[in-house]
Amino acid sequence: MFSERALLADWLDRMADANDASGRSGTHLAGGMAAVDSPECMVPDTVQGSVGTAGAAIAVLDAEGAVVGWTQAAQRLVGYAAAEVVGRPAAVMLFPAGDVAKASVFAAWCRARGGWSGPVALRHHDGRRLDVSLRVSPLSGPDGRAQWLISENAAATISLGAVNGLVPESLLTRAPIGIVVRDLELRCTWVNDAMEPHDGIPSEQRLGRRLTETLPGAETEAAEGVMRQVLNSGTPVVDHDFRVRLPLDRRRERAFSVSFFRLEDADGHALGVCGMWVDVTDRERARGRLAILSEASTRIGSTLDVMRTGQELADLAVPLLADFVAVDLAEAVPLGEEPLARLGSMGEHIPAFRRAGLASIRPGAPDAFCAPGEAVFVPPTSPYTSVLSTGKSYLAPVLDTSPGTWFDQDPARAQKITGYGMHSAMVVPIHARGTVLGIAVFTRTEDPVPFEEDDLLLAEELVTRAALSLDNANRYTRERAAALALQRNLLPQRLTGGAAVEVASRYLPADSHHGAGGDWFDVIPLSGARVALVVGDVVGHGINAAATMGRLRTAVHTLADMDLPPDELLAHLDDLVIRLTEEDTDAKDKEGIAAAVLGATCLYAVYDPVTRRCTMARAGHPPPAIIDPHGHVTFPDLPAGTPLGLGMVPFESVELELPAGSLLALYTDGLVETRDQDIDTGMHRLTTVLGHPRLPLEDLCSALLDTLPTPASCDDVTLLLARTRTLSPDQVASWELPTDPAAVSTARSLAVGQLTKWGLQDLATTTELIVSELVTNAIRHGTGPVHLRLIRHQLLTCEVSDTSNCVPHVRHARTTDEGGRGLFLVAQLSHRRGTRYATEGKTVWAEQELPPRT
């Protein structure tokens, strides 16, 4: 047993396992001990060979701690000659004053552990302190008694001396960061107290061992490679990233920032390498959370589609936060309806939910019990209902699926959870503005670490950001649905071109980013079997643009009923827009109707199937395309005009005679101009498709829309196709009558005779009365010749024209009046009646419905 002076008393708290295999297995001394007065032979050759270093400082102690062997290198190290130490207790001479009891404990500990290796403080012969690294190895003497071989690790001793020469040992010991000194073989020779709390490895398991022996793995091999690089080059490495799963908790990964620098002697020779370890796990986790939140700002809410937003939330959270994520939205949300209020405390009237997002680390998400778009069952006693009722998140670090839990109400879900090893879960409500949009469920399967409060905070932050996008998308969906509903109701529900044209149309709203726009089209029946074709565009999107479109369309209908020429109609419409703009400017609505009206354009065309003439004018709108029966496409030289509301220049009309069976194509700029294609490319695409006019109009409309580039246009697309028809000569009868009252009788006879030819004798009586009244008024109030024309198409039209600009009015005659009842009677007998004006006079007309065919 060692006597007083404890061996390595100052380092007793940092003892580690023996790390040298040969030392632990023991060394047998084949020969006896040499004489103590023969220094070079104090230790047998076999012992010197066992340490592997010629001239090394070596001492051999017997079982009681007395020196029985000594080398000259040991004398050079501590200053004692062999004669002074052999036979004497080593602790008395070589170690500072210490506790004898500690020395005894240490000796017993060395016997039990089979040796020891590490740094120690020795006392030199002259009294000064020496910092060295020793290795204690068990030996078997020739008599079988236990002995100890103590050898110096020279490189580690110098390294330790260099460290202690620069910084006091007490300061290194108390340093808040981990400090490890390694020798040229990368064996640990010194470690401070702060290192063990970092990685949980006791000093006795670290001292004398390499890093790869303490923590095997690719990361530690890479770290040793860095240390070798530092030893070879002398260039320090700062903030080396080191990540490892520690033995005490293999589920969690720890992150360290390690800086390595080389230890050198006075001549610059490498003595070892020092590593300074800083645990940055918490910092890296915080940085990772910030990175996830930063990524969420770009990946969540990229569209105004609530279902897409739900999927984006799920895709982001897997695998950054969870192994499986499901996002379930209340059914009202995708429909653009008002979100839900929170449930009552008992969870009555649980709303229907629909899966909007689904993501899993497993391809195809086989661990999901419900596919995207499907309805989701919410058990009444599940955590989901409590989350919906309270608005507070639910955290289950360990999922309990045992019998008697709420999973009994949902066996399908329970089967998936147990089958795929879902062991931890979080349920987070998705709410905004005091209403519930849905719930998000996060679970872990492959990741063995259960969810913690920090994970819940991160999940709530992600869901909050998604909720904002979902709420915006929901509000946009409601507004867009309202705008589309308004637009659909304002657009014509059924188009008919009568006897004048065959029509087909398409309206394609803008993509979801822009919403409903202000495009409109119309086919308006006019007198004399004519028809008006209208296409307009209010710049802008949303409900304001749709409302403005409705106002303008109504105005066009009103002006069309006045049978105004196209240029005059646009002039009246322009005046209306100016007035509306002034009214709206007073309200200072810079983003609403005023701005939209200022950007309105319109094309108005009137086609007469009797003469095959088409008169058209435009206000800043794209020109129509005219396709003859042979497929030749032209764009008429039609003055462009200015957009409505500017009031700068008058509009001009152009009259064209169209061949029978011609095709007119009216459209808005969304058909020919996109974000990625200029208008010339669009016009060429339009011309190419329209070059096949014999296709059915519906097929031709579809073919044109199929050529639109993807993605969807940022503007509405409106298309109106009209194939012209011509009335045959036997459908029209006209006469010129003199301005003589006797011509009234002649007019009645001519009309009845024509009706007989057409087989419309049932209309003879009413037609006689209508013709009589209209011709009488023309002769009485007009000048010049009177023209009578009958047109049989889908209606029977009677027209009387004269050169007068006198405006006829329907009067409500008194019983004492002799006249003034003519136009009143005409109005009562006809289906519609009216007056249209031309440069040479006016035409008064009346229409009657044809009797049903038998």
Buried (B, 14 or more C-beta within 10 A) or exposed (E): EBBBBBBBBBBBEBBBBBBBEEBBEBBEBEEEBBEBEEBEBBBBEEBBEBBEBEEBBBBBBBBEBBBBBBBBBBBEBBBBBBEBBBEBBBBBBBBBEBBBEBBBBBBEEBEEBBBBBBBBBBBEBEEEEBBBBBBBBBBEBEEEEBBBBBBBBBBBBBBBBBBBEEEEBEEBBEBEBBBBBBBBEBBBBBBBBBBBEBBEBBBBBBBBBBBBBBBEEEBBEEBBEBBBBBBEEEEEBEEBEBEBBBEEEEEEBBBBBBBBBBBBEEEEEBBBBBBBBBBBBEEBBEEBBEEBBEEBEEBBBEBBBBBBBBBBBBBBBBBBBBBBBBBBBBBBBBBBBEBBEBBEEEBEEBBEBBBBBBBBBBEEBEBBBBEBEBEBBBBEEBBBBBBBBEEEBBBBBEBEBEEEEBBEBBEEBBEBBEEBBBBBBBBBBBBBEEBBBBBBBBBBBEBEBBBEEEBBEBBBBBBBBBBBBBBBBBBBBBBBBBBBEBBEEBBBEEBEBBBBBBBBBBBBBBBBEBBBBBBBBBBBBBBBBBBBBBBBBBBBBBBBBBBBBBBBBEBBEEBBBEBBBBBBBBBBBBEBBBEBBEEBEEEEBEEBBBBBBBBBBBBBBBBBBBBBBBBBBBBBBBBBBBBBBEEEBEBBEBBBBBBBBBEEEBBBBBEBEBEEBBBBBBBBBBBBBBEEBEEEBBBEBBBEBBEEBEBEBEEBBEBBBEEBEEEBBBBBBBBBBBBBBBBEEEBBBBBEBEBEEEBBEBBBEBBBEBBEEBEBEEBBEBBBBBBBBBBBBBBEEBBEBBBBBBBBBBBBBBBBBBBBEBEBEBEEEEEEEEEEBBBBBBEEBBEBBBBBBEEEBBBBBBBBEBEEEE
